[in-house]
Amino acid sequence: MTELVEHDWAVHTEGGRLFARSWSQGDGLGNGKPPVLLFHDSLGCVELWRGFPEKLARATGRPVIAYDRLGFGRSDARHGSLQGSFIADEAVVNVPAIRAQLGVSRFVVCGHSVGGGMAINPAASFPDDCSATITMGAQAFVEARTGEGIKLAKAEFAEPENFGRLVKYHGDKARWVLDAWTETWLDPEFADWTLDDALGRVRCPVLAIHGASDEYGSTEHPRRIAGTRGAMEILPGVGHVPHREDAERVLDIVGRFLADK
């Protein structure tokens, strides 16, 4: 088995320093197959991808890059509430900075939950450079199930033991991380948000993976993301985190999807 090279990066943006980590087979990030850029969920960070990036690099034969968004994990803190455009904004500042500093030209995007929506936006903004898009448990709009799931999670994180799990990965940024998720998505002004505009500008192949039992979104989300040109995989017995709940199947699906890209 080929040894993977793991490397940590400090990526400088106008908003602060991002922490990033890459996994590659030693031939660099800009050589060979386009690397996969991972976008984490609303409470996530590089560490919470656990072993998935390394497994993905082996399954696809591609470099994989994951990073902590500003305010999360080991990246610099972020202050204030999120703007309603925060999902689209990720493609404007942070993705170009990562590509420039890590020397990435063509790329594949892959995101989980809100990270799936964030992945759609670079695909839409850089159609000549993005060769494929993958979403896992992503939201394409705000539905009742989304809000209900977030309200339940908010109540659970009111327990000190549960909140401590966030502190473990986000340190003194944990309160901001939780509020940025719950208060943004539960804000009535965010209720009309959709991915429709960005989806209409995507030109590369799209794969939407979704758990049949996802507690934050119905299967209407992957249907809308896949549209008429993309592929959709609904996983029976799987909830909101397909890459953790059924990792081997997800890796197989993604590996086959990316084989010719």
Secondary structure, 3 states (H helix, E strand, C coil): CCCCEEEEEEEEECCEEEEEEEEECCCCCCCCCCCEEEECCCCCCCHHHCCHHHHHHHHHCCCEEEECCCCCCCCCCCCCCCCCCHHHHCCCCHHHHHHHHHCCCCEEEEEECHHHHHHHHHHHHCCCCEEEEEEECCCCECCHHHHHHHHHHHHHCCCHHHHHHHHHHHHHHHHHHHHHHHHHHCCHHHCCCECHHHHCCCCCCEEEEEECCCCCCCCHHHHHHHCCCCEEEEECCCCCCHHHHCHHHHHHHHHHHHCCC
